[in-house]
Amino acid sequence: MAKKPKILAFAGSLRENAYSKRIVKTALRGAETAGAEVTFVDLRDYPMPIYNPDDHKKDGFSENALKLQKLLAEHDGFLIASPEYNGSLSGALKNAIDWTSRQSDEYKMIEVFKGKFAAIMTESPGSFGGIRCLGHLRTVLSIMLVNVLPSEIAVGKVHEMFDGDGTEMIDAKMKKILEDLGASLVDILKKTRGEVEVVAAAE
């Protein structure tokens, strides 16, 4: 019996009840329904200094960055949500990527990202839904040889999609769109994971 695809879900906001966390959790429920094993992690649990090569050389690899590296390495795909900060992805998300893409004692440069698959999403109280950040996030991930799904979701007027601080999305149409995004990631992993594993083994 084939193993379930393993997906790591996380958001680029450090706010406790951030909308980006809520939308990625909506997408992950779609992935779970489609047959994946999904783990959600909060970047607040992995604080790390701003990446500085001099500090890396002097002080060694960040302990929390290594923990996050291990999680990334253990999963086949990623569900990633980022808020739009000044038209781009959040600094917390970019810093986490900068750290975990570096070479450590356990992993080579970009090893934990290379060949994996990702679905990306964003949100905003505005009508554009933070969509400008997704092009930047897609570029960053693509440079690390992550296969980013063509479909991407920008949730506009996100404050209307939830009941106050509630975590359950009340807009049925958008909820299904996000759940379908999660399911589409599972679908591509089921179709390609064996092939990717064979290629990796050959290398």
Secondary structure, 3 states (H helix, E strand, C coil): CCCCCEEEEEECCCCCCCHHHHHHHHHHHHHHHCCCEEEECCHHHCCCCCCCHHHHHHHCCCHHHHHHHHHHHHCCEEEEEEECECCECCHHHHHHHHHHCCCCCCCCCCCCCCCCEEEEEEECCCCCCCCHHHHHHHHHHHHCCCEEEEEEEEECCHHHCECCCCCCECCHHHHHHHHHHHHHHHHHHHHHHHHHHHHHHHC
